[in-house]
Structure formats: C-alpha cells, structure tokens
Amino acid sequence: MAGEKFVADVGGTNIRLAQVENGRISVIKKYLCKDFETIDDAILHFSKDIGVAQFSAGCIAIACPTNDDLVKMTNHSWVFSKSALKAHLGLEHLDVINDFTAVAHSLPNLTHNQVIQIGSGHAAEHGNIAVFGPGTGLGVEHLTWTGNAWHTLDGEGGHVDFAPTEEDDLIIWRYLYKKFGRASAEEVLSGRGIVNIYSAFCEDAGKTPVFSEASQVTNAGLHHSDEFAHKAITQFCQIMGSFAGNLALNLCTTGGIFIGGGIVSRLQDFFLKSKFREKFEAKGDMAHYVKPIPTYLINEPDHGLLGALAYLLQQTQRTHNDE
C-alpha cells in the first residue's frame, strides 16, 4: 500500500506516534494525552508536526479492549469509533489493536540487543511465544506461527488462579482469599500485587503496613530499609518465575517467554539476580520440558511501536495480496 503510514502506542498518560518510512520507524514524537480532546486531534497534530499532509494507513496500539468498533480507554477519557476515526483521517487502512497484541507482534523482530536473556535455553525458530507484563494489571499474550504469518491468541491469562508453590506463597494466598474471596495472578503480579504481597507479610507478622503504594514498597525493598518490603519484591520475582513456567507448559513456548511492563524494568538489576529462573524450571517431573525454553526481559523502550509496525505491515501486505 503506497502513501505515508504511521503507528501509535497509546497509554493512559502518553501517546507515542511514529512515521513509517521504507518499512521502518523513523520520526518518533511523544505527547501527553491530556493535551488533546480526542485521539483524532493528537494524530492530526503529529502529522502537522512532522510535515505530512496526509496518511494513507496506520496502526494504533492502545491500552484497552479493541474488539468492538467503539473504543473506550480504561485509564483516560478518549472514546472513539474506529470507522469514524478512519474516515476523519482519510485513511485507506486502519488497525486498532490492544497494546499487548502489539507487544506480542514485536517479539519475533527483537534482536539480542533489545532483550536480556535470563538463564539458559535456546529459542526455536517459529516456536510458540508467550509474553506477560506486570503493570497496572497483568497483561498476557501468546503468539503462534501459522505457516505464513504470526497470529496472537487472545485471552485473559492475567486473571487465572494464583497457584502457591511454597509456604510464603500460602501466606499471600490466604490474605487474598480473605480479602477478595479468590486469589488471582493479577492480584499478585501487578502494582497493587506488590502492595498485596507486602501487606500479607506484615499481617502475618502482626505488624501494621507502613506503605500503601507499589513505588514505596519497591523503593524500600531495593534499599533494604524495610524487612517486609524487601521480602515482598523477592517473592514477587519468584512468583513471576512460577507463572512464566506455567505459561511455558500451557502452550509449549519453544520460541521463548518474554517479560515486559514497567515494574520489572524498575526492578531490573534486582530481578536479574533473583530466583526467577530457578522457579521457572521448578516443575518437578516436567522440569526437563521447560529447561530448554529461554526467558527474556524486554529491554527495548519502543517495543510497542515496533509491534504496531509489524502488525500494520503484515495486515497491509495481506490486503495487497488479496487485491
């Protein structure tokens, strides 16, 4: 498809937009969502900012459900119709996808310089891939090769049951069960999950929690200034390993397990020295099954845009082939 193309990565606070030239991302601009009344205004401002009169195609990766024509952002006020946005911008082609769908599509294109491998293992070409990311919630996505293209397998993997594997996990499970009537993975592996783990350990010790925000627990844990905060981030990393191992078992992810999300990047040095990989491989009789599977921390800040680009190129090529 000829003409100018763009990709966007939209979160609750920022929108990042990039021009696509020769199948690659070129100019990247970052704006505050609150500075624009609508997403249309932000995209039109971007086109004027970089001197492009008209885009012909685009792909928007956005942090909310995208199954219906009407898209309502979860953590921002923007609401828009895909078809109306396409018409208003005069586009021939527009994709609007979930942000974790974009993250998944970026994975086959990431180089060794854009990821950090944790432990052993070797990725099989075109092997199934899984990615998860603790953030505001717990995003999970799978990617599979169908012979001529990569396809995502959508679901709500962040809401599966939390499975304790040791005594400290049971402390957390009991706390969550008492509080919510159910213990889900997202209530452990997320920002509020870190607070839940910390609060569970405090309660178990008969202490009153000092912190109520994930950043407070993380900072105190990293600086060893609070015993329960340090124990919380330690357990957080180990639970991530168990969860990643479950994803590997679920779909035979010989292409690797990838970890994104802002929380792990802030914990990076601590995380890389943790027992994540040990817990990943601790699958009893099935340890031999997961041991060859590599695990990676995504170390590329633009992976959302790269994934939106990969998805756009795949879709526009398919459209071209069908014509």
C-alpha positions as CSV (number, residue, x, y, z in Angstrom):
1,M,0.0,0.0,0.0
2,A,1.5,3.3,-1.2
3,G,1.5,6.5,0.8
4,E,2.5,7.7,4.2
5,K,2.0,5.4,7.2
6,F,2.0,5.9,11.0
7,V,1.9,3.8,14.1
8,A,0.9,4.8,17.6
9,D,1.3,3.4,21.2
10,V,-1.3,4.9,23.5
11,G,-1.3,4.6,27.3
12,G,-3.3,6.3,29.9
13,T,-0.8,9.2,30.2
14,N,1.2,9.4,26.9
15,I,0.6,8.8,23.2
16,R,3.7,8.0,21.2
17,L,3.5,8.3,17.4
18,A,5.9,7.4,14.7
19,Q,6.2,7.8,11.0
20,V,6.9,4.7,8.9
21,E,9.4,5.0,6.1
22,N,10.6,2.1,4.0
23,G,9.1,-0.4,6.4
24,R,10.9,1.1,9.4
25,I,10.1,3.6,12.2
26,S,11.7,6.9,11.6
27,V,10.4,10.0,13.4
28,I,9.0,9.4,16.9
29,K,7.0,12.0,18.9
30,K,5.6,11.7,22.4
31,Y,2.7,13.8,23.6
32,L,0.5,14.0,26.7
33,C,-2.9,12.5,26.1
34,K,-4.5,15.2,28.3
35,D,-3.3,17.9,25.9
36,F,-5.8,16.7,23.3
37,E,-9.5,16.5,23.4
38,T,-9.6,13.5,21.1
39,I,-7.2,11.0,19.6
40,D,-8.0,12.5,16.2
41,D,-6.6,15.8,17.4
42,A,-3.4,14.1,18.6
43,I,-2.8,12.3,15.3
44,L,-3.5,15.4,13.2
45,H,-1.2,17.4,15.4
46,F,1.5,14.8,14.8
47,S,1.1,14.9,11.0
48,K,1.4,18.7,11.1
49,D,4.4,18.4,13.4
50,I,6.3,16.3,11.0
51,G,5.1,17.9,7.8
52,V,3.0,15.1,6.4
53,A,-0.1,16.3,4.6
54,Q,-2.0,13.0,4.6
55,F,-1.5,9.5,6.0
56,S,-2.8,6.5,4.0
57,A,-2.6,3.8,6.7
58,G,-2.0,3.4,10.4
59,C,-2.0,1.1,13.3
60,I,-2.9,2.2,16.9
61,A,-1.9,0.0,19.8
62,I,-4.0,1.1,22.8
63,A,-4.3,0.1,26.4
64,C,-7.9,-1.1,26.4
65,P,-10.2,-3.6,24.8
66,T,-10.4,-3.2,21.0
67,N,-12.9,-5.9,19.9
68,D,-15.7,-3.5,19.0
69,D,-15.9,-0.5,16.7
70,L,-16.3,1.8,19.8
71,V,-13.1,2.0,21.7
72,K,-13.2,3.4,25.3
73,M,-9.9,3.9,27.1
74,T,-9.7,2.4,30.5
75,N,-7.4,5.0,32.1
76,H,-8.2,8.1,30.0
77,S,-11.2,9.9,28.7
78,W,-10.8,9.2,25.0
79,V,-13.7,7.4,23.3
80,F,-13.8,6.9,19.6
81,S,-15.2,4.9,16.7
82,K,-12.7,3.0,14.6
83,S,-14.7,3.6,11.4
84,A,-15.3,7.3,12.2
85,L,-11.6,7.8,13.0
86,K,-10.6,6.2,9.8
87,A,-13.0,8.4,7.8
88,H,-12.0,11.6,9.6
89,L,-8.3,11.0,9.0
90,G,-8.9,10.0,5.4
91,L,-7.2,6.6,5.7
92,E,-7.3,3.7,3.3
93,H,-6.4,1.3,6.1
94,L,-6.6,1.5,9.9
95,D,-5.8,-1.1,12.6
96,V,-6.7,-0.6,16.2
97,I,-5.2,-3.3,18.5
98,N,-4.7,-3.9,22.2
99,D,-1.3,-2.8,23.4
100,F,-0.3,-6.3,24.4
101,T,-1.2,-7.6,21.0
102,A,1.3,-5.1,19.7
103,V,3.9,-6.2,22.3
104,A,3.5,-9.8,21.1
105,H,4.0,-8.8,17.5
106,S,7.2,-7.0,18.3
107,L,8.8,-10.1,19.8
108,P,9.9,-12.0,16.6
109,N,11.6,-8.9,15.4
110,L,13.6,-8.0,18.6
111,T,17.4,-8.5,18.4
112,H,19.7,-9.8,21.1
113,N,20.5,-6.1,21.9
114,Q,16.8,-5.4,22.7
115,V,16.3,-8.2,25.2
116,I,18.2,-9.6,28.2
117,Q,18.2,-13.4,28.4
118,I,17.7,-14.8,31.9
119,G,19.3,-18.2,32.4
120,S,19.8,-20.9,29.7
121,G,17.7,-22.1,26.8
122,H,17.6,-21.5,23.1
123,A,14.6,-20.2,21.0
124,A,13.2,-22.5,18.3
125,E,12.5,-20.7,15.0
126,H,8.7,-20.1,14.7
127,G,8.2,-21.7,18.1
128,N,5.2,-20.6,20.1
129,I,5.9,-17.4,22.2
130,A,4.3,-16.0,25.3
131,V,4.7,-12.5,26.8
132,F,3.5,-11.1,30.1
133,G,3.9,-7.8,31.8
134,P,3.1,-6.8,35.4
135,G,1.9,-3.2,35.4
136,T,-1.3,-1.6,36.4
137,G,-2.7,-5.1,35.7
138,L,-1.2,-8.3,34.4
139,G,-1.1,-8.4,30.6
140,V,-0.6,-11.8,28.9
141,E,-0.5,-12.7,25.2
142,H,0.5,-15.7,23.1
143,L,1.9,-15.7,19.6
144,T,1.9,-18.6,17.2
145,W,3.2,-19.1,13.6
146,T,0.6,-20.3,11.1
147,G,2.8,-21.0,8.2
148,N,2.9,-17.6,6.6
149,A,2.3,-15.1,9.4
150,W,2.3,-14.6,13.2
151,H,-1.1,-14.6,14.9
152,T,-1.9,-13.7,18.5
153,L,-4.0,-15.9,20.7
154,D,-6.1,-13.6,22.9
155,G,-7.3,-14.3,26.4
156,E,-7.4,-13.1,30.0
157,G,-4.3,-15.0,31.3
158,G,-3.7,-12.4,34.0
159,H,-6.9,-13.5,35.7
160,V,-6.1,-17.2,36.2
161,D,-5.9,-18.5,39.8
162,F,-2.8,-17.8,41.8
163,A,-1.0,-21.1,42.5
164,P,1.1,-21.2,45.7
165,T,4.3,-23.3,45.4
166,E,5.8,-22.7,48.9
167,E,4.9,-21.6,52.4
168,D,5.4,-17.8,51.8
169,D,3.0,-18.1,48.8
170,L,0.4,-19.6,51.1
171,I,0.6,-16.5,53.3
172,I,-0.2,-14.4,50.3
173,W,-2.9,-16.7,49.1
174,R,-4.7,-16.7,52.5
175,Y,-4.5,-12.9,52.6
176,L,-6.0,-12.5,49.1
177,Y,-8.7,-15.2,49.8
178,K,-9.8,-13.4,52.9
179,K,-9.8,-10.0,51.2
180,F,-11.4,-10.9,47.8
181,G,-12.8,-14.4,48.2
182,R,-10.4,-15.5,45.4
183,A,-6.7,-15.2,44.7
184,S,-5.9,-14.3,41.1
185,A,-2.5,-13.9,39.5
186,E,-3.2,-10.3,38.7
187,E,-3.7,-9.5,42.5
188,V,-0.1,-10.7,42.9
189,L,1.8,-9.8,39.7
190,S,0.9,-6.1,39.3
191,G,1.5,-2.8,41.1
192,R,-1.3,-3.4,43.6
193,G,0.0,-7.0,43.7
194,I,3.3,-5.9,45.2
195,V,1.3,-4.0,47.9
196,N,-0.8,-7.1,48.5
197,I,2.3,-9.2,49.0
198,Y,3.8,-6.7,51.3
199,S,0.6,-6.3,53.3
200,A,0.2,-10.1,53.6
201,F,3.7,-10.5,55.1
202,C,3.0,-7.6,57.5
203,E,-0.3,-9.0,58.6
204,D,1.2,-12.5,59.1
205,A,3.9,-10.9,61.4
206,G,1.3,-8.9,63.3
207,K,2.7,-5.6,62.0
208,T,0.8,-2.6,60.6
209,P,1.8,-1.9,56.9
210,V,3.7,1.4,56.5
211,F,3.4,1.7,52.7
212,S,0.3,1.8,50.5
213,E,1.8,2.4,47.1
214,A,3.8,0.0,44.9
215,S,6.6,2.6,44.4
216,Q,7.0,2.9,48.1
217,V,7.3,-0.8,48.6
218,T,9.7,-1.2,45.7
219,N,12.0,1.7,46.8
220,A,12.1,0.4,50.4
221,G,12.7,-3.1,49.2
222,L,15.5,-2.2,46.9
223,H,17.2,-0.1,49.6
224,H,16.7,-2.8,52.3
225,S,15.1,-0.2,54.5
226,D,12.1,-2.3,55.3
227,E,12.2,-6.0,56.0
228,F,8.7,-6.8,54.7
229,A,9.2,-4.6,51.6
230,H,12.4,-6.5,50.7
231,K,10.7,-9.8,51.3
232,A,7.8,-8.7,49.1
233,I,9.9,-7.8,46.0
234,T,11.9,-11.0,46.5
235,Q,8.7,-13.1,46.5
236,F,7.3,-11.1,43.6
237,C,10.2,-12.1,41.4
238,Q,9.9,-15.8,42.4
239,I,6.2,-15.9,41.7
240,M,6.9,-14.4,38.3
241,G,9.2,-17.4,37.6
242,S,6.5,-19.9,38.6
243,F,3.9,-18.0,36.5
244,A,6.2,-17.9,33.5
245,G,6.9,-21.7,33.8
246,N,3.1,-22.3,33.8
247,L,2.8,-20.3,30.5
248,A,5.6,-22.4,29.0
249,L,3.8,-25.6,30.0
250,N,0.4,-24.3,28.7
251,L,1.5,-23.7,25.1
252,C,4.9,-25.3,24.6
253,T,6.5,-21.9,24.1
254,T,9.7,-23.1,22.5
255,G,10.1,-19.6,21.0
256,G,10.5,-18.2,24.4
257,I,8.8,-16.4,27.3
258,F,9.2,-12.6,27.3
259,I,8.6,-10.2,30.1
260,G,7.6,-6.6,29.7
261,G,5.9,-4.0,31.8
262,G,7.3,-1.0,33.8
263,I,7.5,-2.7,37.1
264,V,10.2,-5.3,36.1
265,S,12.2,-2.7,34.3
266,R,12.4,-0.7,37.6
267,L,13.5,-3.8,39.4
268,Q,15.8,-4.9,36.6
269,D,19.1,-5.4,38.5
270,F,17.4,-7.0,41.5
271,F,15.2,-9.1,39.2
272,L,18.2,-10.5,37.2
273,K,19.8,-11.7,40.4
274,S,16.6,-13.2,41.8
275,K,15.4,-16.8,41.8
276,F,13.1,-16.2,38.8
277,R,14.8,-18.7,36.5
278,E,15.1,-21.3,39.3
279,K,11.4,-21.1,40.0
280,F,10.7,-21.1,36.2
281,E,12.4,-24.5,36.0
282,A,10.9,-25.9,39.2
283,K,8.3,-28.0,37.6
284,G,9.0,-31.4,39.2
285,D,8.8,-34.2,36.7
286,M,8.3,-31.6,33.9
287,A,11.4,-29.7,34.6
288,H,13.1,-31.2,31.6
289,Y,10.3,-29.8,29.4
290,V,10.7,-26.2,30.4
291,K,14.5,-26.1,30.9
292,P,15.4,-25.7,27.2
293,I,12.9,-22.8,26.9
294,P,14.6,-19.4,27.0
295,T,13.2,-16.5,29.1
296,Y,13.9,-12.8,28.2
297,L,13.4,-9.4,29.7
298,I,12.4,-6.9,27.0
299,N,15.0,-4.1,27.1
300,E,13.6,-2.0,24.2
301,P,11.6,1.1,25.1
302,D,10.0,1.3,21.6
303,H,8.7,-2.3,21.5
304,G,5.0,-1.1,21.5
305,L,5.6,0.9,18.3
306,L,7.7,-1.9,16.8
307,G,4.8,-4.3,17.4
308,A,2.3,-1.9,15.9
309,L,4.5,-1.6,12.9
310,A,4.9,-5.4,12.5
311,Y,1.1,-5.8,12.7
312,L,0.5,-3.0,10.2
313,L,3.0,-4.3,7.7
314,Q,1.5,-7.9,8.0
315,Q,-2.0,-6.6,7.5
316,T,-1.3,-4.3,4.6
317,Q,0.7,-7.0,2.9
318,R,-2.2,-9.4,3.3
319,T,-4.6,-6.7,1.8
320,H,-2.2,-6.2,-1.1
321,N,-2.0,-10.0,-1.8
322,D,-5.8,-10.2,-1.7
323,E,-6.3,-7.5,-4.3
